[in-house]
Amino acid sequence: MAVEKSAAELDKFIRDSNRASIEASQYRDKYLGDSGRQTQTQQRLAAIKEETEAFKKAVAGIATDSQEYEQIYAAHKTKLLNIDKQFEEKKNQAA
């Protein structure tokens, strides 16, 4: 009986430790992902990554030779240009 209780306690301890480790890792990711804690280059790259992921979701399952894909791709290119423009303006303001 004592062995079963010890094993259950050990299992609970491991689960709690893993949960705490995961929560700490998620917090660090959130902390470092805060744009106020990033350089402009990091912010720009994060914005491009976010847009690229959104584009991939938007075109999932759509034929690349379709008109719908072309519309989404044009919107994607526009967004990327706007991101570059936004960070170029920030760069010029800082100079």
C-alpha positions as CSV (number, residue, x, y, z in Angstrom):
1,M,0.0,0.0,0.0
2,A,2.8,2.4,0.9
3,V,4.6,1.6,-2.4
4,E,1.5,2.4,-4.4
5,K,1.1,5.7,-2.5
6,S,4.7,6.6,-3.1
7,A,4.4,5.8,-6.8
8,A,1.2,8.0,-7.0
9,E,2.9,10.8,-5.2
10,L,5.9,10.6,-7.4
11,D,3.7,10.6,-10.5
12,K,1.9,13.7,-9.2
13,F,5.2,15.4,-8.5
14,I,6.4,14.7,-12.0
15,R,3.2,16.0,-13.6
16,D,3.2,19.1,-11.4
17,S,6.9,19.7,-12.3
18,N,6.2,19.3,-16.0
19,R,3.2,21.6,-15.8
20,A,5.3,24.3,-14.0
21,S,8.1,23.9,-16.6
22,I,5.6,24.3,-19.5
23,E,3.9,27.3,-17.9
24,A,7.3,29.0,-17.3
25,S,8.3,28.3,-20.9
26,Q,5.1,29.8,-22.2
27,Y,5.6,32.9,-20.0
28,R,9.1,33.4,-21.3
29,D,7.9,33.1,-24.9
30,K,5.1,35.6,-24.1
31,Y,7.6,37.9,-22.3
32,L,10.1,37.8,-25.1
33,G,7.4,38.1,-27.8
34,D,6.2,41.4,-26.4
35,S,7.1,44.0,-29.0
36,G,8.1,46.4,-26.3
37,R,11.0,44.1,-25.5
38,Q,12.2,43.6,-29.1
39,T,14.5,45.5,-31.4
40,Q,12.9,47.0,-34.5
41,T,14.5,44.2,-36.5
42,Q,12.9,41.6,-34.3
43,Q,9.6,43.4,-34.5
44,R,9.8,43.5,-38.3
45,L,10.7,39.8,-38.5
46,A,7.9,38.9,-36.1
47,A,5.4,40.9,-38.2
48,I,6.6,39.2,-41.4
49,K,6.3,35.8,-39.8
50,E,2.8,36.5,-38.5
51,E,1.7,37.6,-42.0
52,T,3.3,34.6,-43.7
53,E,1.5,32.2,-41.3
54,A,-1.8,34.0,-42.0
55,F,-1.2,33.8,-45.8
56,K,-0.5,30.1,-45.6
57,K,-3.8,29.6,-43.7
58,A,-5.6,31.7,-46.2
59,V,-4.5,29.8,-49.2
60,A,-4.7,26.3,-47.7
61,G,-6.5,24.1,-50.1
62,I,-6.7,26.6,-52.9
63,A,-5.2,25.9,-56.3
64,T,-2.3,28.2,-57.0
65,D,-3.6,28.9,-60.5
66,S,-7.0,30.2,-59.3
67,Q,-8.2,33.7,-59.2
68,E,-8.9,33.5,-55.5
69,Y,-5.3,32.5,-54.8
70,E,-4.1,35.5,-56.9
71,Q,-6.3,37.9,-54.9
72,I,-5.0,36.5,-51.6
73,Y,-1.4,36.6,-52.9
74,A,-1.8,40.2,-53.9
75,A,-3.2,41.1,-50.5
76,H,-0.2,39.3,-48.9
77,K,2.3,41.2,-51.0
78,T,0.5,44.5,-50.1
79,K,0.7,43.6,-46.4
80,L,4.5,42.8,-46.6
81,L,5.1,46.1,-48.4
82,N,3.1,47.9,-45.6
83,I,5.2,46.2,-43.0
84,D,8.4,47.3,-44.7
85,K,7.0,50.8,-45.1
86,Q,6.0,50.9,-41.4
87,F,9.5,49.9,-40.2
88,E,11.2,52.1,-42.6
89,E,9.2,55.1,-41.2
90,K,10.2,54.0,-37.7
91,K,13.8,53.8,-38.7
92,N,13.7,57.3,-40.2
93,Q,12.0,58.7,-37.1
94,A,14.7,57.3,-34.9
95,A,17.5,58.8,-37.0
